[in-house]
Amino acid sequence: MQNSLKWGSLLTMPNKKKQPKNKKDMLWIEAKRRCRLNNEDIRMAKEMGLNPRSLIKNIPSMSEQWKSPVKDWIHEMYEKRQKKTAK
């Protein structure tokens, strides 16, 4: 019995993940990872015109415990803007 799939070929198989196209996409991926955001949070941030660097800069440090996490901050801003546009 000869196995056509060898162990070495498993290690060299290409990764099927999409590669980011430009630097801006790389920044969004970095912001998503560091701020622990999901795709919906990223969509909200982009819709409000935020850039990934502003999200990363607003990550609360240990001495800034009064600051809410970036995810909550985005949701609060989005809700406020939705209420303003509804009026």
N, C-alpha and C positions, 0 to 999 in steps of 0.2 A: 504494500500500500504506500504509494508515494503522495505526499501532501504537496499540492501546488502552491500553497501559501506558506512561506517560510517565516520564521520568527524575525529575522532581520528586516524583512519587507514591512512588517508591522511598525517598526520603529521609524522607518523612513517615509511612511505614508504622509502625504501633504495634509495640512490642517485645512478644514473646509470653512473656517471663519472668514468673514469679509474683512479685508484690510482697509483701513481708512484711506480716503483719497487725498486729503490734504492736511495741512497743519491745524486748521480750525477743527476738523473732525477729531484729530488727535487730542486737542484741548478739551473737547466735549467728553471724550472717553475718559480722560484724566479727571475731569470734574465729576463725572458720574461715579467713578471709582472712589475718589477721595471723600466726596460728600455723601456717599451711600444713597444715590438717587436711582430711580427706575425710569423707564422710558416716558411714562406719563409726566413725571416731574421735569424731565428735560424738555418735553414738549411745552409745558407751561412756561418754563423759563425762557425758551426761545420766543414764544408768543408774546411775552412781555418785553422782549428786547434786551434781556440780560445776556451778558457774555460769560463764558466759562471762567475767566479770570476773576470776575467779581464774585462768583459763587465760591471759588477756592479761597479768596481773601476773607470771606465771611464765615469760614469755619471757626466755631468758637474754641478758644484755648481753655486750658484748665483754670486760668485766672478770670475768664469771662463766662462764669457760670450763669450769669443773668441772660446771656444770649441764647436764643432758641437755635436748635439745629437747622441747617440750611434747608432741609426738606420741609420743616414746619414753616420756616420763613417764606419759602416760595408759595406754599399753600395759602398762607395768610395774605400775602400780597395779591395773589390771583383772585381770592375771594373778594377783597376790597375793590379791585378793579372791575370785577363782574357786577358788583352792587352799584358802582358808579355808572357803568354803562347801561344798567337796567333802568336807571332813573330817567 
